C-alpha cells in the first residue's frame, strides 16, 4: 500500500526528470538536435530524448436506479485527500485501453458489479500534467466489496452528495455534468479545462 501511496503523491507534483531512463546519466534540459521547439530532458551520454507527457486518470460514474438517480462514491483510504469522497478512478496502466483501465479501477476501488457505458467526460488538468477520463457505468448490484484504497463505498442521490467533501475538482465537475444531463434526459460528452 505504501508504494502506491507514494506513487500517487509523487505524480500529483512531478519534479523535473533528473536521470536518463535509458542509461541513468544525469539529463540536461535543452532543445533536442532534431528541430523540436521545446526543451526536453536530453541525455549527454546516450543522446536519448526523455519525453515527459501527461498521465491519464481513468474512472467511472457508476449509477444505480431505473433512472440513474444514485451515484456510487468511494471514500479514499490513501493520500492524496484521504477521507474525501471520489468517483472510482486511478492511473491508467500500460497494455490497457482507457475503458479497461476505468473498469479495473472501479473493480479495485469499489468491488462493484457493473456494465460499462460510453465516455462521458474528459478533464484537462494541465497544472499537474494529467487528463481525467470518466465513463458512465450502470451498476448491476448494490453490493460493494471495496479494496484497500477505499474506506467505504456507497450510493448517493444528488441531494445527498457530500459536495464539500469531494476529493478532486474533476470529480465535482463530472458529477455536476451527470446530474445536469440526467435532468435533461440525455447524456452528452463533456470536455473541460480544470484550473
Wavefront OBJ file of the C-alpha trace (Angstrom):
o trace
v 0.000 0.000 0.000
v 2.800 2.451 0.818
v 4.330 2.035 -2.642
v 1.074 3.066 -4.344
v 0.525 5.960 -1.910
v 3.998 7.304 -2.694
v 3.315 6.928 -6.417
v 0.134 8.991 -6.147
v 1.845 11.679 -4.056
v 4.781 11.936 -6.448
v 2.584 12.050 -9.524
v 0.478 14.888 -8.165
v 3.552 17.198 -8.266
v 6.109 15.628 -10.571
v 9.584 17.134 -10.283
v 11.645 17.567 -13.437
v 13.340 14.431 -14.700
v 16.906 14.129 -13.374
v 18.283 10.970 -14.978
v 18.034 9.304 -18.368
v 15.519 6.465 -18.436
v 17.783 4.520 -20.807
v 21.219 4.733 -19.153
v 20.843 6.618 -15.870
v 23.105 9.553 -16.736
v 22.055 12.997 -15.433
v 19.993 14.720 -18.138
v 20.334 18.274 -19.447
v 17.274 20.309 -20.355
v 17.809 21.787 -23.817
v 16.340 21.842 -27.312
v 16.998 18.489 -28.979
v 19.016 18.441 -32.206
v 16.022 17.151 -34.200
v 14.323 20.537 -34.589
v 11.982 20.150 -31.592
v 10.745 23.516 -30.288
v 10.506 22.536 -26.592
v 13.240 21.991 -24.075
v 13.488 18.289 -23.288
v 15.455 16.112 -20.880
v 18.310 15.098 -23.199
v 20.955 12.592 -22.138
v 24.508 13.828 -22.860
v 25.824 10.227 -22.803
v 23.411 8.192 -24.986
v 21.582 11.162 -26.595
v 18.136 9.821 -25.690
v 15.424 12.464 -25.593
v 13.357 11.643 -22.486
v 9.843 12.946 -23.138
v 7.630 13.879 -20.202
v 3.961 13.555 -21.071
v 0.678 13.894 -19.188
v -0.694 10.915 -17.291
v -4.188 9.542 -17.859
v -6.533 9.085 -14.918
v -9.463 6.830 -15.840
v -12.646 6.071 -13.946
v -16.393 5.710 -13.996
v -19.595 7.420 -12.927
v -21.374 4.269 -11.656
v -25.120 4.765 -11.255
v -27.987 2.803 -9.745
v -31.749 3.041 -10.162
v -34.190 2.883 -13.015
v -33.326 6.461 -13.927
v -29.756 6.519 -12.597
v -30.801 8.553 -9.577
v -27.953 7.345 -7.338
v -24.193 7.572 -7.928
v -21.579 5.363 -6.300
v -18.802 7.243 -4.486
v -15.752 5.890 -2.690
v -14.216 7.349 0.480
v -10.453 7.458 -0.084
v -8.206 5.430 2.211
v -4.989 6.740 0.635
v -3.337 10.080 0.045
v -3.826 12.477 -1.504
v -7.077 13.573 0.101
v -7.539 10.588 2.375
v -11.047 10.573 3.880
v -12.594 12.531 0.997
v -15.162 11.150 -1.475
v -14.405 10.398 -5.104
v -15.601 8.521 -8.127
v -13.731 5.231 -8.603
v -10.704 6.171 -10.716
v -6.939 5.932 -10.914
v -3.929 5.974 -13.180
v -4.180 4.067 -16.426
v -1.721 1.191 -16.738
v 0.288 0.063 -19.743
v -1.361 -2.511 -22.015
v -4.941 -1.422 -21.328
v -7.441 0.838 -23.057
v -8.971 3.791 -21.233
v -12.224 1.809 -20.814
v -10.346 -1.245 -19.493
v -8.480 0.944 -17.018
v -11.693 2.625 -15.859
v -13.325 -0.784 -15.350
v -10.270 -2.120 -13.474
v -10.193 0.905 -11.159
v -13.934 0.579 -10.461
v -13.453 -3.069 -9.563
v -10.359 -2.392 -7.412
v -11.742 0.597 -5.544
v -15.434 -0.283 -5.194
v -15.707 -4.015 -5.832
v -18.799 -3.184 -7.861
v -20.612 -5.242 -10.469
v -21.364 -3.001 -13.422
v -21.802 -2.608 -17.153
v -19.583 -0.077 -18.911
v -21.226 2.618 -20.998
v -19.851 5.474 -23.088
v -17.144 8.021 -22.434
v -18.719 10.884 -20.506
v -16.126 13.491 -19.555
v -12.557 14.471 -20.395
v -10.897 16.863 -17.960
v -7.555 18.506 -18.758
v -5.657 19.208 -15.525
v -2.668 20.990 -17.036
v -1.049 22.175 -13.790
v -0.374 18.588 -12.667
v 0.116 17.084 -16.133
v -2.963 14.852 -16.134
v -6.008 14.110 -18.270
v -9.008 12.595 -16.429
v -11.436 10.449 -18.437
v -14.709 9.245 -16.921
v -17.068 6.678 -18.420
v -20.682 6.174 -17.422
v -21.368 2.769 -15.885
v -24.618 1.058 -14.881
v -24.452 -0.824 -11.601
v -25.856 -4.362 -11.647
v -25.958 -4.738 -7.872
v -25.861 -2.647 -4.703
v -23.323 -4.960 -3.068
v -19.816 -3.497 -2.966
v -16.505 -5.003 -1.858
v -14.092 -2.060 -1.662
v -10.352 -2.677 -1.936
v -7.674 -1.292 0.390
v -7.720 2.144 -1.278
v -11.336 2.702 -0.173
v -12.681 3.124 3.372
v -16.298 2.970 2.253
v -18.292 2.738 -0.975
v -21.892 3.916 -1.009
v -24.679 5.317 -3.135
v -25.786 8.955 -3.060
v -28.651 10.852 -4.651
v -27.806 14.319 -5.973
v -29.158 15.919 -2.775
v -27.052 13.592 -0.600
v -23.700 14.118 -2.371
v -21.151 15.492 0.136
v -20.183 18.318 -2.248
v -17.791 19.964 0.242
v -16.084 16.628 0.937
v -15.233 15.665 -2.670
v -11.564 14.857 -3.227
v -10.979 16.441 -6.637
v -12.409 19.211 -8.792
v -12.628 16.804 -11.750
v -14.999 14.626 -9.707
v -17.168 17.620 -8.747
v -17.400 18.857 -12.351
v -18.149 15.375 -13.697
v -20.922 14.874 -11.126
v -22.386 18.295 -11.965
v -22.413 17.345 -15.666
v -24.006 13.977 -14.852
v -26.876 15.388 -12.814
v -27.495 18.244 -15.299
v -27.672 15.738 -18.175
v -29.914 13.447 -16.124
v -32.372 16.307 -15.569
v -32.378 16.997 -19.344
v -32.985 13.325 -20.078
v -29.988 12.878 -22.385
v -26.285 12.375 -21.791
v -23.643 14.190 -23.761
v -19.874 14.149 -23.881
v -18.175 16.845 -21.791
v -14.702 18.376 -22.103
v -13.295 20.869 -19.607
v -10.043 22.515 -18.604
v -9.540 22.486 -14.847
v -7.598 25.451 -13.473
l 1 2 3 4 5 6 7 8 9 10 11 12 13 14 15 16 17 18 19 20 21 22 23 24 25 26 27 28 29 30 31 32 33 34 35 36 37 38 39 40 41 42 43 44 45 46 47 48 49 50 51 52 53 54 55 56 57 58 59 60 61 62 63 64 65 66 67 68 69 70 71 72 73 74 75 76 77 78 79 80 81 82 83 84 85 86 87 88 89 90 91 92 93 94 95 96 97 98 99 100 101 102 103 104 105 106 107 108 109 110 111 112 113 114 115 116 117 118 119 120 121 122 123 124 125 126 127 128 129 130 131 132 133 134 135 136 137 138 139 140 141 142 143 144 145 146 147 148 149 150 151 152 153 154 155 156 157 158 159 160 161 162 163 164 165 166 167 168 169 170 171 172 173 174 175 176 177 178 179 180 181 182 183 184 185 186 187 188 189 190 191 192 193 194 195
